[in-house]
Amino acid sequence: MDDQTWSLETLTERMALLTSAPLDLLTPEELCTHTVELERLGRLVDAARARAAAELADRSRFGLGSDSLAFRLGYGKAAMLVEGLTRVSPCEASRRIRLGTSIRSTRSFDGTLLPAEHEHVAAAMAEGTIGVDAAESIVRCLDQAAARAGISLEAEANREVAERTLVECAETRTADEVAVQARAWREALDPDGAEPRDAEIYDRRSFVLGRESNGVRTFRGTLYGVDAALLQAAFDEAEKPGNVPRFLAEDDPARSVQTSTDENGEEHTEIVDSRTREQRRYDVFAGLMTAGVRATGTESGGMRSTAQVTAVITLEELRSGKGVGWLDGVDEPVSAATIEQLVCSNGKALVILGDNGEPLYLYRGRRYFTAQQMRALAVRDGSCVWPGCHAAAAWCDGHHVLEFEADDGPTNIDNGVLLCPHHHRMLHKSDYEMRMIGGRPYLLPPAFIDPERSPILLGRSRIGINLALGRQLE
């Protein structure tokens, strides 16, 4: 142990000298080689730090009581101990423990050394060939698949193949590319896991508005994938080179207008966007928010964005409601049910691809309800039709009672109802059904709630209620 401590002290001293060594005299080739070797050295240190954190966590595990190392040193749990010893953030301490636990070898009761939980990842990190970012992506995705796919011999063999393949990928590809491959393997190993993961991700959505300070208020939050894709599409549209600046503040155009005269003596006026990237994105966000507030049932809203979200999924998976799809600008795949909900509200375009993935044909079918139809639905339904929900009609989506894709349901008023995004999502993912009876929407509860599945009349139109009351008084 003393030899190990001495070698670590010597290594630390030499590393300190290495960090202060001049680099300006290196040739380009030497500098590139120096950078690569430093990265490998850093990966080795990262692996050692993760294993050390995992060992601290094991010696502080629940059940040791007063023998827990964290308890003996005055810390409540292992992550606090790592944080206190290393002075890293709580997030980094927890990250090291998670990764270290997956690559750390353990001993059985008889002292036999057992392989790490993720043996291929552990071996690659021990050699410095992959970094912690790629390793975390591999471990996280494989663990997510294992949590649902079971522990059969076949499932374990498939995960072993996936881990070995992903480690080989990580030795030559960037961490972001490895993350894409890891998510693809996760979906292949656990094809039914996307939908419950969607629900978990959706539950983490949040928006927090801070207190005002010096005339401004901070905000933070977590965006659900569909909403993140929509906002990213709006940003991409506004930042596209050559586009006329949009959502300028009232005083921005006057400050950013430039007038020039061509060789024919004609004057040309050009709006030059002098805002920073962050300011442009803020103005896009504020403009879309203002447009949403201003948009009513009688006017289209001149500030409405033309941004679109691209969702990619096979026709078979969209019809069956099983499998996964991908949103443009969002790395995490979403379930087919989530894409079906998105398409139900916003329409779809059919793109036929060739054998090599090349687009051959584009057809845009009218899937979404028009503004006039939405106004008619607002008159009939009043608000979200789900029992007990009072979401205003302006916040609601138009839902096809007879599904457009699976049942050839028409985009007509007598096949549409208003649902807020929450209950629209719930309907697509639950055992509830909707039927149109006599031009009015009815909800059929699941059999475990009502064995008779008695239809429940939906909607709370004030006009309809008054007419019904009037008939009772006659």
Residue pairs with C-beta under 8 A, 6 or more apart in sequence:
18 38
23 31
23 34
26 34
39 131
40 128
40 129
41 128
42 131
43 125
43 128
43 129
43 130
43 131
43 132
44 126
44 128
46 125
46 131
46 132
47 103
47 125
47 126
47 128
47 132
49 86
49 96
49 100
50 96
50 97
50 99
50 100
50 103
50 104
50 125
50 132
51 100
51 103
51 104
52 100
53 78
53 82
53 93
53 96
53 97
53 100
54 96
54 97
54 99
54 100
54 101
54 103
54 104
55 100
55 104
56 69
56 70
56 78
56 81
56 82
56 85
56 97
57 78
57 79
57 82
57 97
57 100
57 101
58 101
58 104
58 106
59 68
59 69
60 68
60 69
60 70
60 71
60 75
60 77
60 78
60 81
61 68
61 78
64 71
65 71
66 72
69 81
70 76
70 77
70 78
70 80
70 81
73 81
73 84
75 81
75 84
78 97
79 90
79 93
79 94
79 97
80 90
80 93
82 88
82 93
82 96
82 97
83 89
83 90
83 93
86 93
88 96
95 132
95 136
98 136
98 139
99 132
99 135
99 136
99 139
101 117
102 116
102 117
102 118
102 121
102 122
102 139
102 143
103 116
103 117
103 118
103 121
103 122
103 125
103 126
103 135
104 116
104 122
105 113
105 114
105 115
105 116
105 122
106 113
106 114
107 113
107 114
108 114
115 122
116 122
118 138
118 139
118 142
118 163
119 163
120 160
120 163
120 164
120 167
121 130
121 135
121 138
121 139
121 163
121 167
123 167
124 130
124 135
124 167
124 170
124 171
125 132
125 135
129 170
129 171
130 167
130 170
130 171
131 170
131 175
133 175
133 178
133 179
134 170
134 175
134 178
134 179
135 170
137 175
137 178
137 179
137 182
138 163
138 166
138 167
138 170
138 178
138 182
140 182
141 182
141 183
141 185
141 186
142 159
142 162
142 163
142 166
142 182
142 185
142 186
142 189
144 186
144 190
144 193
144 197
145 159
145 162
145 185
145 186
145 189
145 190
145 193
146 155
146 159
146 189
147 193
148 190
148 192
148 193
148 196
149 155
149 159
149 189
149 190
149 193
155 189
158 189
159 189
162 185
162 188
162 189
165 181
165 185
166 178
166 181
166 182
166 185
169 177
169 178
169 181
170 178
173 181
179 331
180 331
183 331
183 332
183 333
186 193
187 193
187 194
187 324
187 333
191 322
191 323
191 324
192 322
194 323
194 324
194 333
194 334
194 335
194 336
195 335
195 336
195 337
195 338
195 429
197 332
197 335
198 225
198 334
198 335
198 337
198 338
199 429
201 224
201 225
201 332
202 224
202 425
204 222
205 221
205 222
205 223
205 224
205 227
206 221
206 222
207 219
207 221
208 219
208 220
208 221
209 217
209 219
210 217
210 218
210 219
210 220
211 217
223 231
225 327
225 330
225 332
225 334
225 338
226 309
226 327
226 334
226 338
226 342
228 329
228 330
229 309
229 327
229 328
229 329
229 330
230 307
230 309
231 285
231 288
232 329
232 330
233 307
233 308
233 309
233 310
233 328
233 329
234 284
234 285
234 288
234 305
234 307
235 281
235 284
236 307
236 329
237 243
237 305
237 306
237 307
238 245
238 246
238 247
238 280
238 281
238 284
239 277
239 280
244 271
245 252
245 256
245 271
245 273
245 275
245 280
246 284
246 287
247 280
247 283
247 284
247 286
247 287
247 288
247 303
248 256
248 271
248 273
248 275
248 283
249 283
252 274
252 275
253 271
255 274
256 271
256 272
256 273
256 274
257 269
257 270
257 271
257 272
258 269
258 270
258 271
258 272
259 267
259 268
259 269
259 270
260 267
260 268
260 270
261 267
261 268
262 268
273 280
275 283
284 305
287 303
287 305
288 303
288 305
290 303
291 301
291 303
291 304
291 305
292 301
294 301
294 303
295 301
295 304
295 394
296 394
297 374
297 375
297 378
297 393
297 394
298 375
300 371
308 346
309 327
309 328
309 329
309 342
309 346
310 327
310 328
311 325
311 326
311 327
311 328
311 339
311 342
311 343
312 325
312 326
312 328
313 323
313 324
313 325
313 326
313 336
313 339
314 323
315 350
316 323
317 323
317 324
317 325
317 336
318 325
318 336
318 339
318 340
318 343
318 405
319 405
319 406
320 336
321 336
321 337
321 340
321 406
322 336
323 335
323 336
324 333
324 334
324 335
324 336
325 333
325 334
325 335
325 336
325 338
325 339
326 333
326 334
327 334
327 339
337 428
337 429
338 425
338 428
340 405
340 428
341 424
341 425
341 428
343 367
343 404
343 405
344 367
344 397
344 398
344 399
344 400
344 403
344 404
344 424
344 428
345 368
345 397
345 398
345 399
345 421
345 424
346 367
346 368
347 364
347 365
347 366
347 367
347 368
348 364
348 365
348 367
349 362
349 363
349 364
349 365
350 361
350 362
350 363
350 364
350 365
351 359
351 361
351 362
352 359
352 360
352 361
352 362
352 363
353 359
353 360
354 360
366 411
367 404
367 411
368 398
368 411
369 377
369 398
369 411
369 416
373 398
373 411
373 412
373 413
373 416
374 393
374 398
374 418
376 413
377 393
377 398
377 413
377 416
377 417
377 418
378 393
378 394
378 396
378 418
379 461
379 463
380 413
380 440
380 459
380 461
380 464
381 393
381 417
381 418
381 441
381 458
381 459
381 460
381 461
382 393
382 459
382 460
382 461
382 462
382 464
383 389
383 390
383 391
383 392
383 393
383 396
383 418
383 460
384 390
384 391
384 393
384 395
384 396
384 418
384 419
384 420
384 423
385 417
385 418
385 419
385 441
385 443
385 458
385 459
385 460
386 419
386 420
386 423
386 426
386 427
386 443
386 458
387 443
387 456
387 458
389 420
389 422
389 423
391 420
391 422
391 423
393 418
395 420
395 421
396 418
396 419
396 420
396 421
396 424
397 418
397 419
397 420
397 421
397 424
398 416
398 417
398 418
399 416
399 417
399 418
399 419
399 424
399 427
399 434
400 409
400 411
400 415
400 416
401 409
401 415
401 416
401 417
401 434
401 435
401 436
401 441
402 408
402 409
402 410
402 415
402 436
403 409
404 410
404 411
409 415
414 436
414 439
415 436
417 434
417 441
417 458
417 459
419 427
426 432
427 434
430 446
431 446
431 447
431 448
432 443
432 444
432 445
432 446
433 443
433 444
434 441
434 442
434 443
434 444
434 458
435 441
435 442
435 444
435 455
436 442
437 455
440 457
440 458
440 459
441 457
441 458
441 459
442 455
442 456
442 457
442 458
443 455
443 456
443 458
444 453
444 454
444 455
444 456
445 453
445 454
445 456
446 453
447 453
